[in-house]
Structures are given as structure tokens and as C-alpha cells.
């Protein structure tokens, strides 16, 4: 029983960390006492949370109708402080939690009010989203409505949806970006209506107004998808067997939201033979291949994987795990050389890279991967890049020459865009 109580206590303690009250003393002026207090509250709100147009209008409207109260021991004007505090909290829908008037002074032509205002501020759980570049994966699209997959018609929308979901999943697991959802607006709006409902605790309202705009958009177009079945005979035994071959192509772009500038573009074509397990779930398998390849290419060019440590047995510890890296995958290891500058534009191109070894993954955790050295040598901070699969074709070759991400001595990176 004690353990249960302790767990419940910890849960609610953690929950409470997401919201905190900030109190400030602020002043405001106006031609009337009400206007001075109203403007003081608006100033306080702006200092703590920034300008909030809806709350600003409600504060002004409230003080056109209500009375004032000065401090807990000051002179009552027409009504109690608790009534006014509750009224202003309701009027601003919880944006202002409470306030008290410290003084109101009459100047020549106007009043000046000093007010202590308390505003609840919500902090989203988890890693600070502003510390990573924000990216939104837009729903994949296709010029076709239907694809013929292994003799069956499959809606292009269903294929595109699975590819979008897989790309979001792999990007999220990479932990290199803040991923913004652009597929579930209906569910979000439903929850917003619930929060705004009069029966919902008004303190929940501080969760609103926190939506983030993206830095980059990932847009993708399915240009081909084909799965064919072929009967073949083994040369030695003459035994007949059935093989399924796939060919899938996707064109994608990374676009700067603010300027619509295309920062990265590539066309990926994957082909190969499906095993029995993959054949039973064709679309999911192909969608996973595409999602993983897109994310691998993006990470390789923006945040190339690095060896973040070497364990006691001489194995490489890599700064990524989960589903983005597979056991038995082989990576090339590169050391960095001199900075490279474009002689025409003066643009920094990255560092020269020299291959010094190869490693093979033997263990994968949610955040890290472990690899043994199979050739050459390794050192901490060296870059690793996955060896190119002969079944994967792309108009952008593996970037074995340079990386254009600058690693700062004090930590952090300077991105190429």
C-alpha cells in the first residue's frame, strides 16, 4: 500500500512540474482607476507570456463592468478582492490566475496603478523542442490513384499514408529533430474543444497557445511502385519456385518553410527480392524501406552518425539506435581532415573525409548502438556512414567526401541550412 501511495505521489509531483506560477509587479496608467489597473494587468501578461489579444480584450471588458479592491488591507472600492480575482480569472479563461493592487496614485491627468499579477505558465513535458530543428513531414502524395501490387489494386492513398507514418516514426527515433504532427488535426481540435468546455478545470487552458511552427517541411511524391511474381527453376534440381521482386521510387524535398527554398532534394529507387515474411505484408514492408532510407539520407547529410564512445572491449558506441539501425549492418568509418571552401562562392563545404575502417553492429538499444571493428581502427568523434546497398539506387551518391556540419568545441553544431 505504501508503495502505491509513493508511486501516486511521484506521478502527481511530476505532473505539477509541467505548470508553474510566475508572479510579477507591474505598473499601468489610465484616465480612470479601472483603466490603470486594466493596463497594468495587460502589461504583466505581456511580460510573462507575450501579448495575448483575446485576454487583453477580456481584461478591458471586465474592468468596464467590475469594481476594484486595493490590497488585502487597503480600502475597498466596491467589492471584495477574492471576487475580483475569481472574476478576472474566469474572464481571461485562466490566463491570469490572480492579482492584487498594491497602490493607485493620482497624477495630474491620469492614474498610475502598481499591481502584483500571477500568471500560470505551462511547460511541455520532455526535451525542450526549441533545442532541435523543427520539421513537419507532410502527407506523401502520388499522381496515381491506384497501384497494381502483386496482381492486386491498392489505393495510392493507403500506400502514401503508410510511407508518411514510417518516415515520421524513423525521424522521431533518430532524436535529431523536433517532429511536428500534420496528420491528426481532427484529434487535436477535439481535445481543444474538451479543454475549453465549461466543465473542464480552467487550469488546463494554459496548455493552449503552445503550437509550434516548423522550420522545415519534408514533402514527398511516390513516382513508382511495382511488385511482380515470377516462376523460376533451380538449375541443379529443376525444382520450381516463385519469387517476388519489388521496385519502388520516391522523390522528396526538404523545404525551408519561411522562404520555400529547397535545401535538399533526392530521388530514391529501391529494388530487390521479397522474402516470405515480407511477401505477407507487402505495403508495410515497402513503406518501412522507404521511410528508413529517407531518414538515413537526411541524417547522413545533416547529422552524420558519430562514434560517441569506445567501451571497455574496444567496441564503438554510436549516437543512434532503435529501428533506424539494424544488427549486422556494416558502416564505414571516416576521419576528418581540412576544411573545404568553395573557391567561387567562398561557402564552407565541410571537411575532407578519409576512410580508416569498418564496423559491424551487434547490439541496438533505444538510444545507442554498439559495433565491433572488422577492419582498420576507430576513435571517438569519428563519422560513420552506412555501406551502400547494391539494391538501392539514388541520384545522390553516398557522401564519402565531405560533411558540411561544423562541430563546435564547446558542444553543438552549425547546420548547413
C-alpha positions in Angstrom: 0.0 0.0 0.0 2.9 2.4 0.9 4.4 1.6 -2.5 1.2 2.5 -4.3 0.9 5.8 -2.4 4.5 6.6 -3.1 4.1 6.0 -6.9 0.9 8.1 -7.0 2.8 10.9 -5.1 5.7 10.8 -7.6 3.2 10.8 -10.6 1.4 13.9 -9.4 4.7 15.6 -8.4 6.0 15.1 -12.0 2.7 16.3 -13.4 2.9 19.5 -11.3 6.4 20.3 -12.8 4.7 21.0 -16.2 3.0 24.1 -14.8 4.3 26.8 -12.6 3.1 30.2 -11.4 5.1 33.4 -12.2 4.4 36.5 -10.2 5.4 40.0 -11.2 4.9 43.5 -10.0 3.9 45.7 -12.9 2.5 49.2 -13.4 -0.1 50.7 -15.7 -1.6 54.1 -16.3 -5.0 55.3 -17.4 -7.5 58.1 -17.2 -9.5 56.1 -14.6 -8.5 53.7 -11.8 -10.1 50.8 -13.7 -8.2 51.6 -16.8 -4.9 51.9 -14.9 -5.3 48.5 -13.3 -6.5 47.0 -16.5 -3.4 48.3 -18.4 -1.2 47.0 -15.5 -2.6 43.5 -15.8 -2.2 43.6 -19.6 1.5 44.7 -19.2 2.1 41.9 -16.7 0.6 39.4 -19.1 2.7 40.6 -21.9 5.9 40.4 -19.9 5.3 36.9 -18.7 3.6 35.3 -21.7 3.7 37.8 -24.5 0.8 39.7 -26.0 -2.5 37.8 -25.8 -5.1 39.7 -27.9 -8.1 37.7 -26.6 -7.1 38.0 -22.9 -6.3 41.7 -23.4 -9.9 42.4 -24.7 -11.4 40.4 -21.9 -9.4 42.3 -19.2 -10.6 45.6 -20.6 -14.2 44.4 -20.8 -14.1 43.1 -17.3 -12.9 46.4 -15.8 -15.6 48.3 -17.6 -18.1 46.3 -15.6 -16.4 45.4 -12.3 -15.1 47.3 -9.4 -11.6 47.3 -7.7 -10.1 46.4 -4.4 -6.7 47.7 -3.1 -4.6 45.1 -1.3 -5.7 42.8 1.5 -5.7 45.6 4.0 -6.4 48.5 1.6 -9.5 50.4 1.0 -12.4 48.5 -0.6 -13.8 50.4 -3.6 -17.0 48.4 -4.2 -16.4 44.6 -3.9 -14.0 42.0 -2.4 -10.6 41.1 -3.8 -11.5 37.4 -4.0 -14.5 38.2 -6.1 -12.4 40.3 -8.4 -9.6 37.8 -8.7 -12.1 35.0 -9.5 -13.9 37.2 -12.0 -10.7 38.2 -13.8 -9.5 34.5 -13.8 -12.8 33.5 -15.4 -12.8 36.4 -17.8 -9.4 35.5 -19.1 -10.1 31.8 -19.0 -7.4 31.1 -16.5 -4.7 33.0 -18.4 -4.4 35.3 -15.3 -4.6 33.3 -12.1 -4.8 36.1 -9.6 -3.8 39.7 -8.8 -3.7 42.3 -6.1 -3.5 46.1 -6.3 -0.6 47.5 -4.3 -1.4 51.1 -4.9 -3.2 53.6 -7.2 -1.8 57.1 -7.4 -3.5 60.1 -8.9 -1.2 62.2 -11.1 -2.1 65.4 -12.9 -4.2 64.0 -15.7 -4.1 60.2 -15.1 -3.9 57.4 -12.6 -1.0 55.1 -12.1 -1.5 51.6 -10.6 1.0 49.1 -9.3 -0.3 45.5 -9.4 1.1 42.2 -8.4 -0.1 39.6 -11.0 0.2 35.9 -11.0 0.1 34.0 -14.3 0.3 30.2 -14.7 2.9 29.1 -17.3 2.8 25.6 -18.9 6.0 23.8 -19.8 5.5 20.9 -22.3 6.9 17.6 -20.9 10.1 16.1 -22.3 13.0 17.6 -24.2 12.9 21.3 -25.0 11.5 21.4 -28.6 13.3 24.6 -29.3 16.8 23.0 -28.9 16.3 21.0 -32.1 15.4 22.0 -35.6 11.7 21.6 -36.2 10.5 19.5 -39.1 7.0 18.5 -40.3 6.5 15.5 -42.6 3.7 16.4 -44.9 1.4 13.5 -46.1 3.1 11.8 -49.1 1.2 12.1 -52.4 1.0 10.4 -55.8 -0.2 11.3 -59.2 -1.8 7.9 -59.4 -5.0 6.8 -57.6 -4.3 3.1 -57.7 -1.2 0.9 -57.9 -1.1 -2.7 -59.1 0.8 -4.6 -56.4 1.3 -8.3 -56.9 -1.8 -8.5 -59.1 -4.0 -6.6 -56.7 -5.2 -3.0 -56.9 -4.1 -0.9 -53.9 -5.2 2.7 -53.3 -2.3 5.2 -53.6 -3.7 7.0 -50.5 -3.2 3.9 -48.3 0.3 3.4 -49.6 1.2 7.1 -49.1 -0.3 7.1 -45.6 1.9 4.2 -44.5 5.0 5.8 -46.0 4.3 9.0 -44.2 3.8 7.2 -40.9 7.0 5.2 -41.3 9.0 8.3 -42.1 7.7 10.1 -39.1 8.5 7.1 -36.9 12.1 6.8 -38.1 12.7 10.5 -37.8 11.3 10.5 -34.3 13.5 7.6 -33.3 16.6 9.4 -34.7 16.1 12.0 -31.9 17.8 14.7 -34.1 14.7 16.8 -34.9 11.6 18.1 -33.2 8.9 16.3 -35.2 5.6 18.3 -35.6 2.4 16.4 -36.4 0.5 17.4 -39.5 -1.8 14.4 -39.8 -4.0 14.4 -36.7 -5.6 17.9 -36.7 -9.0 16.5 -36.1 -8.0 14.7 -32.9 -6.2 17.9 -31.8 -9.2 20.1 -32.4 -11.4 17.6 -30.5 -9.1 17.8 -27.5 -9.0 21.6 -27.7 -12.8 21.7 -27.5 -12.7 19.4 -24.5 -10.2 21.7 -22.7 -12.4 24.8 -23.5 -15.5 23.0 -22.1 -17.0 24.8 -19.1 -16.8 21.6 -17.1 -13.1 21.2 -17.6 -10.7 22.6 -14.9 -9.8 26.0 -16.2 -6.2 25.5 -15.2 -5.9 23.2 -18.3 -6.3 26.2 -20.5 -2.6 27.1 -20.1 -1.9 24.1 -22.4 -3.3 26.1 -25.3 -1.4 28.5 -27.4 1.7 26.3 -27.4 1.6 25.0 -31.0 4.9 25.3 -32.9 5.5 26.3 -36.5 8.0 24.3 -38.4 11.5 25.2 -39.7 11.4 22.7 -42.5 8.9 20.7 -44.5 9.5 17.3 -45.8 7.4 16.7 -49.0 7.5 13.5 -50.9 5.9 12.1 -54.1 5.6 8.4 -54.9 6.8 8.1 -58.5 6.7 4.3 -58.9 5.7 1.1 -57.1 5.7 -2.3 -58.6 5.7 -5.9 -57.3 5.9 -8.8 -59.8 5.7 -12.5 -59.3 7.9 -14.8 -61.4 8.2 -18.6 -61.6 11.7 -19.9 -61.8 13.5 -23.3 -61.7 16.6 -24.2 -59.7 19.4 -25.2 -62.1 20.6 -28.2 -60.1 17.3 -29.8 -59.0 14.9 -28.3 -61.5 12.6 -27.6 -58.7 10.1 -24.8 -59.4 9.8 -21.8 -57.0 8.1 -18.5 -57.0 10.0 -15.2 -56.5 8.6 -11.7 -55.9 10.5 -8.7 -56.9 9.8 -5.1 -56.0 10.7 -1.7 -57.4 9.6 1.4 -55.6 10.6 5.0 -56.2 10.0 8.2 -54.2 11.1 11.8 -54.8 11.4 14.0 -51.7 12.5 17.5 -50.8 13.4 19.4 -47.7 11.9 22.9 -48.0 12.5 25.9 -45.7 9.0 26.9 -44.5 9.7 30.7 -44.3 11.2 31.1 -47.8 10.1 28.0 -49.7 13.7 27.4 -50.5 14.6 23.8 -51.4 17.5 22.8 -49.2 17.8 19.2 -50.2 16.3 17.0 -52.9 16.7 13.4 -53.9 15.0 10.6 -55.8 15.3 7.2 -54.3 14.7 3.9 -56.2 14.8 0.7 -54.3 14.5 -2.8 -55.8 15.1 -6.3 -54.7 13.6 -9.7 -54.0 11.0 -10.2 -51.2 11.4 -13.0 -48.7 8.3 -15.0 -47.5 7.8 -12.8 -44.4 7.9 -9.6 -46.4 5.6 -11.0 -49.1 2.8 -11.5 -46.5 2.8 -7.8 -45.7 3.9 -6.1 -48.9 2.8 -2.5 -48.4 4.0 -2.2 -44.8 7.4 -3.7 -45.8 7.9 -1.3 -48.7 6.7 1.7 -46.7 9.3 0.8 -44.0 12.1 0.6 -46.6 11.3 4.0 -48.0 10.8 5.7 -44.6 14.1 4.3 -43.3 16.0 5.2 -46.4 14.8 8.8 -46.5 15.6 9.3 -42.8 19.0 7.6 -43.2 19.9 10.0 -46.1 18.7 13.1 -44.2 20.6 12.2 -41.1 23.7 11.3 -43.1 23.8 14.7 -44.7 22.7 16.9 -41.8 23.7 14.9 -38.7 26.1 12.2 -39.8 26.4 9.4 -37.2 29.4 9.6 -34.9 31.2 7.3 -32.6 30.4 8.9 -29.2 32.5 6.4 -27.2 34.5 3.2 -27.1 33.6 0.6 -24.5 36.0 -1.5 -22.4 36.2 -4.1 -25.1 37.2 -1.7 -27.9 33.7 -1.6 -29.5 32.3 1.5 -31.0 29.3 3.2 -29.3 27.1 5.1 -31.8 24.8 8.0 -31.1 21.7 6.4 -32.5 19.6 3.3 -32.0 16.0 2.0 -32.1 14.7 0.9 -35.6 17.0 3.3 -37.5 19.9 0.9 -37.2 19.8 -2.9 -37.6 22.0 -5.6 -36.2 24.7 -6.9 -38.7 24.7 -3.6 -40.6 28.1 -2.5 -41.7 29.3 1.1 -41.6 32.4 2.8 -43.0 34.4 4.9 -40.5 35.9 8.2 -41.6 38.4 10.6 -40.0 38.0 14.4 -40.7 40.7 16.4 -42.3 41.0 20.0 -43.5 38.1 22.4 -44.0 37.0 22.7 -47.6 35.9 26.1 -49.1 34.2 26.7 -52.4 36.6 28.7 -54.5 33.8 30.6 -56.3 31.3 31.4 -53.6 33.5 31.2 -50.5 30.9 28.8 -49.0 32.1 26.3 -46.4 31.7 22.9 -47.9 32.6 20.7 -44.9 35.7 18.7 -44.0 37.6 16.3 -46.2 37.0 12.7 -45.0 39.3 9.7 -45.2 38.1 6.1 -44.7 40.0 4.5 -41.9 37.9 1.4 -41.0 34.7 -0.6 -41.0 32.4 -1.6 -38.1 29.6 -4.1 -37.8 26.5 -3.6 -35.5 26.0 -6.3 -32.9 23.7 -4.6 -30.4 21.0 -1.9 -30.6 19.2 -0.1 -27.8 16.5 2.7 -28.0 19.2 5.4 -28.0 22.5 3.8 -28.8 24.1 1.1 -30.9 27.3 -1.0 -30.4 29.6 -2.2 -33.2 32.7 -4.3 -33.4 35.7 -3.3 -35.5 36.1 -5.5 -38.5 38.7 -3.5 -40.4 41.1 -0.6 -39.6 40.7 1.5 -36.4 38.3 3.8 -34.7 38.5 6.9 -32.5 35.9 8.8 -30.6 34.0 11.5 -32.6 34.8 9.8 -35.9 32.0 9.9 -38.6 30.4 6.6 -39.7 28.3 6.1 -42.9 26.3 3.0 -43.9 27.8 1.0 -46.7 25.7 1.4 -49.8 23.3 -1.5 -50.7 23.5 -2.6 -54.2 19.7 -2.9 -54.4 19.3 0.8 -53.5 19.7 3.3 -56.4 19.7 7.1 -55.8 20.7 10.1 -57.8 22.6 11.3 -54.8 25.7 9.1 -54.1 26.9 8.3 -50.6 28.6 11.4 -49.2 32.0 9.9 -48.6 33.9 13.1 -49.4 32.8 15.8 -47.0 30.3 16.7 -44.3 29.0 20.3 -44.1 28.1 20.1 -40.4 30.5 22.0 -38.1 31.0 20.5 -34.7 31.8 23.3 -32.1 34.4 22.7 -29.5 32.1 23.7 -26.7 29.3 21.4 -28.0 26.5 21.8 -30.5 26.6 22.0 -34.3 26.4 24.6 -37.1 24.0 23.1 -39.6 24.4 23.6 -43.4 20.9 25.2 -43.6 
